[in-house]
Amino acid sequence: MIRILLAEDDEAMRSYVARALQRSGYDVTTAATGREALDLVESGTFDLLLTDIVMPEMDGIELAQKAQALVPAPKVMFITGFAAVALQANDAVPDARLLSKPFHL
């Protein structure tokens, strides 16, 4: 089963996306902050890090860069509603994908 770590500080969005992914058959672990997500990604093996970019404590870009240094490194997909932040994310983690808010499942 594919394991996804969802890092999203907005509780409603985190819950919505986690439920949708679980209903699609994925094993989903959630985190409300970048720091919490980093602890989880360091202690487990995830296939995908799905992270908001703008979060407290540690933003999604820094989280993704630290996750990419792990072995094995998870694939990264950013979630954001800010175009300028999305461009910065693409430069910082070139292999990452981008999901722009609002989005449809």
ABEGO torsion letter per residue (X at the ends): XBBBBBBBABAAAAAAAAAAAAAAGBBBBBBABAAAAAAAAAABBBABBBBBABBBGBBAAAAAAAAAABOBBBBBBBBBABAAAAAAAAAABAABBBBBOBBBX
